Amino acid sequence: MTEPAFVHTVRTAYDTVAADYAALFHDALSANPFDRAMLGAFADVVDGPVADLGCGPGRITGPLAALGLNVFGVDLSPEMIAVARRTHPSLRFETGSLLGLDLPDAGLAGVVAWYSIIHTPPQLLPAVFAEFARVLAPAGHALLAFQVGNNQPHHISHAYGHDLSLDVYRLSPDHIAEQLADAGLAVHARLVRKPEGEEKTSQAYLLARKDL
């Protein structure tokens, strides 16, 4: 299958910024009680293997493992995966795309997409959510986090100390919940909070469960 152009763009951008991104976000959870609360709730309801999809340098994979989860990470960027493996040598990390996960059907109790759907054009998100549903076992859970907006792209030309070219989509929680439901993933908890610190938009967290 031919790789969509945006996938190459995202991979190149995150390969470029991997080390500086990891340094910036290595302790970000300590300052955000809402992030910790949603991750803790997810850990409480999941019993079985979990994939952190779009794991980057493992900044969420590590804390999920510390909460007792059997978790591994998947990311598009080989450089991000290299940083993750150095930072968390006891955990499993591999490269892969949200649009075509190299994972078996119904093999996971949970998936996490922590700000990792934000670079996928919204018209392709149903295919991503179909992949989430495919790899989840019945009653498995999906936890998503993303910036809130009207589904329009915001272009980034400089970030983490580097020039790059990257689109970020700020998404409607209601629309994402509808798309998840269409994929067989019913949202049963959500949190939307106001921006804090240098954030420019509200932040959304959705916890969905696969149909039995």
C-alpha positions in Angstrom: 0.0 0.0 0.0 1.3 3.4 -0.9 2.1 5.5 2.1 0.1 8.8 2.4 2.2 11.9 1.9 1.4 13.2 5.4 2.9 10.1 7.0 6.4 10.8 5.5 6.0 14.5 6.6 5.2 13.5 10.2 7.9 10.9 10.4 10.5 13.4 9.1 9.4 16.1 11.6 9.6 13.8 14.6 12.9 12.2 13.6 14.3 15.8 13.5 13.0 16.8 16.9 13.2 13.5 18.8 15.9 14.3 21.3 14.7 17.8 22.1 11.1 16.7 22.3 12.0 14.0 24.8 14.0 16.5 27.0 11.1 19.0 27.0 8.4 16.5 28.0 10.3 14.0 30.1 8.5 15.2 33.3 5.4 16.8 31.9 3.0 14.6 33.8 4.2 15.8 37.2 2.6 19.2 36.5 -0.7 18.0 35.1 -3.1 16.3 37.5 -5.8 15.9 34.8 -3.4 13.8 32.6 -2.5 11.7 35.6 -6.1 11.2 36.6 -7.1 10.0 33.1 -4.2 7.7 32.8 -4.9 6.3 36.3 -8.6 5.7 35.4 -7.5 3.9 32.3 -5.1 1.7 34.3 -7.8 0.8 36.7 -10.2 -0.4 34.0 -7.7 -2.3 31.8 -6.6 -5.9 32.5 -4.2 -7.2 29.9 -1.7 -6.0 27.3 -1.8 -2.3 26.2 -0.3 -0.5 23.2 0.8 3.1 23.5 0.2 4.1 19.9 2.2 7.1 18.8 4.4 6.7 21.9 7.1 9.1 20.9 10.0 8.8 23.4 7.9 6.7 25.8 6.8 9.6 28.0 3.4 7.9 28.6 4.6 4.3 28.1 6.9 4.5 31.1 4.3 5.9 33.5 1.7 3.4 32.3 4.2 0.6 33.1 4.7 2.2 36.5 1.0 1.9 37.1 1.3 -1.8 36.6 0.2 -2.2 33.0 1.8 -4.6 30.6 2.4 -1.9 28.0 4.5 -1.5 24.8 5.0 1.4 22.5 4.5 2.0 18.7 5.6 5.1 16.9 6.1 6.2 13.3 9.5 7.8 14.0 12.5 5.6 14.2 14.4 8.3 16.1 11.6 8.5 18.7 11.7 4.8 19.1 15.5 4.9 19.5 15.1 7.5 22.3 12.3 5.4 23.9 14.5 2.3 23.9 17.4 4.1 25.6 15.1 5.8 28.2 13.1 2.7 29.0 15.3 -0.3 28.2 13.0 -2.8 30.0 10.0 -2.0 27.7 9.2 -3.0 24.2 9.1 -0.3 21.4 8.6 -0.8 17.7 8.0 1.4 14.6 4.6 1.4 13.0 1.7 3.4 11.6 -1.7 4.1 13.1 -3.2 3.4 9.7 -1.9 -0.1 9.5 -0.8 -1.7 12.8 1.3 -4.8 12.7 -0.7 -6.3 15.5 -3.1 -9.3 15.7 -6.9 -8.9 15.8 -8.4 -8.7 19.3 -5.1 -9.1 21.1 -5.1 -6.0 23.3 -7.0 -5.0 26.4 -6.2 -1.3 25.8 -4.8 1.2 23.4 -3.6 4.8 24.2 -3.4 7.5 21.6 -1.9 10.4 23.6 -1.9 13.4 21.2 -1.0 11.0 18.4 -4.1 11.4 16.2 -3.5 15.1 15.8 -1.4 14.9 12.7 -3.8 12.6 10.8 -6.1 14.4 8.3 -9.6 14.2 9.9 -11.1 12.3 6.9 -8.6 9.5 7.6 -9.4 9.2 11.3 -12.2 6.6 10.7 -9.6 4.3 9.3 -7.4 4.8 12.4 -10.3 4.1 14.8 -11.1 1.0 12.8 -7.6 -0.2 13.5 -8.0 0.6 17.2 -11.2 -1.5 17.2 -9.6 -4.3 15.3 -6.7 -4.8 17.7 -8.8 -4.5 20.8 -10.5 -7.4 22.4 -14.2 -7.1 23.2 -14.7 -4.8 26.2 -11.2 -3.4 25.6 -10.6 0.3 26.2 -9.1 3.2 24.2 -7.9 6.4 25.7 -7.3 9.4 23.5 -6.0 12.9 24.3 -6.0 15.8 21.8 -6.3 19.6 21.4 -9.8 20.9 21.0 -10.8 22.8 17.9 -12.9 22.7 14.7 -11.0 20.0 12.8 -9.0 22.5 10.8 -5.2 22.3 10.4 -2.8 24.5 12.2 0.6 24.6 10.4 3.8 24.5 12.4 7.1 25.7 10.8 9.3 25.8 13.9 9.1 23.7 17.1 11.4 22.2 19.8 14.2 24.3 18.5 14.0 23.1 14.9 12.6 24.3 11.6 10.1 21.8 10.2 6.8 21.5 8.4 3.9 19.9 10.2 0.1 20.2 10.4 -1.7 19.8 13.7 -5.5 19.2 13.7 -7.4 20.6 16.7 -10.4 18.3 16.9 -14.0 18.4 18.1 -14.6 16.0 21.0 -18.2 15.4 19.9 -17.1 14.6 16.4 -14.3 12.3 17.6 -16.8 10.5 19.9 -19.1 10.0 17.0 -16.3 8.5 14.8 -15.2 6.2 17.6 -18.8 5.0 18.1 -19.0 4.3 14.3 -16.0 2.1 14.8 -17.6 0.2 17.6 -15.9 2.2 20.4 -18.4 3.8 22.7 -17.2 6.8 24.7 -18.2 6.4 28.3 -16.0 9.0 30.0 -14.7 12.4 28.8 -12.8 15.4 30.2 -12.3 18.7 28.6 -10.2 21.2 30.4 -9.1 24.8 29.8 -5.6 25.6 28.5 -2.9 25.9 31.0 0.6 27.4 30.8 1.7 27.8 27.2 -1.3 25.8 25.8 -3.4 27.8 23.3 -6.5 25.6 23.2 -8.6 23.4 25.5 -7.5 19.8 25.9 -9.8 16.8 25.5 -9.6 13.2 26.9 -11.9 10.5 25.8 -12.1 7.0 27.2 -14.0 4.5 25.0 -14.9 0.9 25.3 -15.2 -1.7 22.5 -18.5 -3.3 22.0 -18.9 -6.9 23.4 
